[in-house]
Amino acid sequence: MQLHIHPTAERVLTDLADFFVAQAAEAIAARGRFVVALSGGSSPKKLYELLASPAYREKVAWPQVFFFFGDERNVPATDAESNYRMANEALLKPLGIAAAQVFAVDTTLPPAEAAAAYTETIRQFFGAEEARFDLVLLGLGDNSHTASLFPHTPVLHDASVGARKVFLTDKNVFRITLTAPLINQARAVAFLVYGQDKAAAVRHVLHDARDVEEFPAQLIAPAGETHWFLDQAAASLLPKQ
Ligand code: 6PG
């Protein structure tokens, strides 16, 4: 596990953008494609805008990149809450990514069916090979959730490799999330976390005793590499390096 800690969120974003470029080049050179699962929420929007900016857009062979989503809200793709909509506006549309390269959750279906359909989409994409994302981008909630693996939800103990529905009782909403076992098959996972409001969650996940019910992001331990891209504020409660 590698920590990449920087004084400001801007420096974190450029470091992660450089990492994304390097991971894409390595995957495309080795296997002819780069298969990435995008994170939702607000943190990654600036990363996606940076990757689509003149400073980075020419650094990646975008036609060989295939996009999945680590989780999705149970809303239409046009909804302001949609992770797909955010990524499409910040990254996919500005880069002119072909629809055939993008695999979004079909939220026109009821949650359980949407999860089953996404599991099948992933299985068909990887075919006979194991479903291994080259990179899974993740955020961290201030309650230590990641993707939509929320505290005290049954999906935390789901051993299946796929996508599952999650019901958030406090918000009375459904989400669809990749399961921890599927995320953990990834060649690399990169968390992007910045801001003081995430410092306690970062400490819980990276330093406190294992308690996946309370700190679900502790479930993430991929076969490959785990990277944390943090600003100093988010890392401020970690023991000094
Ligand atoms: C989502 C994300 C979720 C997110 C965290 C952090 O759909 O919301 O997948 O796991 O990464 O909630 O969100 P912020 O970046 O908005 O703080």
Boltz pocket constraint, residues with backbone or C-beta under 6 A from the ligand:
constraints:
  - pocket:
      binder: B
      contacts: [[A, 39], [A, 40], [A, 41], [A, 42], [A, 43], [A, 44], [A, 70], [A, 71], [A, 72], [A, 73], [A, 83], [A, 138], [A, 139], [A, 140], [A, 141], [A, 142], [A, 145], [A, 146], [A, 147], [A, 148], [A, 192]]
      max_distance: 6.0
